[in-house]
Amino acid sequence: MQLSATPYEERLTAPRSWWLISFLVGVSFALILLPFGTLPLLGGLVGGTAAAAVVASAYGSQRIRIVGDSLIAGEAKIPVAALGEAEVLDAEEARAWRTYKADTRAFLLLRAYIPTALRVEVTDPEDPTPYLYLSTREPERLAAAIEAARKANA
């Protein structure tokens, strides 16, 4: 396996505000358990915060990587040779492609808290997926990495 000329890896982490919300969920659990005493109150605070933090962390654990001759986006692994033109989407265009311009057959690695995205055409005739929609904080860098990997493996 040949490494790509421009390695790329991005983790789509949850925003900081979600960690505050996780703590507030813990406070809610603590208030629910308040009538049962101090120990259940502390257990509710710790347990509720931990449970909410696990959910936030799991949702934010998606990664986009280019490894060798493949683009790995979440659970999808696509050879870069099967990818066509990459289109960088600003916030407005990204919103349009995840709403009224969207194709139901497309692969979406969508995170609503990330305003920018990259839309990559799938050129494999055997693949029914018309394009990949990838939420990314650095769409230009991802597009350049896909192009460099395609040239390196051509």
Secondary structure, DSSP 8 states (H G I E B T S, - for coil): ----SS-EEEE----HHHHHHHHHHHHHHHHHHGGG-HHHHHHHHHHHHHHHHHHHHHHTT-EEEEETTEEEETTEEEEGGGEEEEEEE-HHHHHHHTTTT--TTSEEE--TT---EEEEEE--TT----EEEEE-S-HHHHHHHHHHHHHHT-
